[in-house]
């Protein structure tokens, strides 16, 4: 049985489960998100939450090939 404190197991929580997920996205998230959006030819809103920004970053990484 895995130790619940195992950092590798808990490192990637679903953003919807984040305690701070409803807070505004961070500056680094915003910067990276806009870089990815520009590469993908998409526009993204400036008022995303941390959780929404993370999910959008994941999606854009897939579409731009940066997530590989």
N, C-alpha and C positions, 0 to 999 in steps of 0.2 A: 504494500500500500504506500502510495506517495505521501511524502510529508507535505501538509497543506502550506507550510511556510516556504516551500521550494520556489525560489525566485523564478527559475526558468519556466515552471508550470504556470505561474501567475503573472508572468511578464506581459502577456498580451490579452488583456481583458477586453471584452466587447465594449466599445466606446459608449454604448447606451447604458452600461453598468457603472460608468465612472461617477464618482461622487461630485466632481467638479465639471462634469460634462455639459452642464447647462450654462456655464460661464462663457463669456466671449472668447473667441479663439485668441491664441497668443500671437505676439508679433512674429516670431519665427514661423508659426503655422501660416499666418497670413502671407508672409513673403514667399514661402515655398509654394503655397497653394496658387498664388498668382503666377509664379514662374511655370508651374505645371499647366495651369489653365492656358497660358499664352502658347506653350508648346503644343497643347492639344487643340488649340483653336476654339476654346470655350471661354465663356465669361462666368465668373462666380461672384456671389454677393459678398459684400464686406462685413455683413453682420451675422456670420455663422457662429454657432456655438463651438466649443472645443471638440465635442463629440462629432458634430456635423462636419467640421473641418477635417477631422481625422478620417472619417469615412470618405469624404470627397477626395482627399489626398490619396487614399488607398486606390480609389477608382481611377483617378487620373494617372497614378503611377502605372497601373495596368495598361491603360490606353497609350501612354507615351513610351512604355518599355523601361521606365526608370525603376520599376519595382522588381526587376529581374535580378 
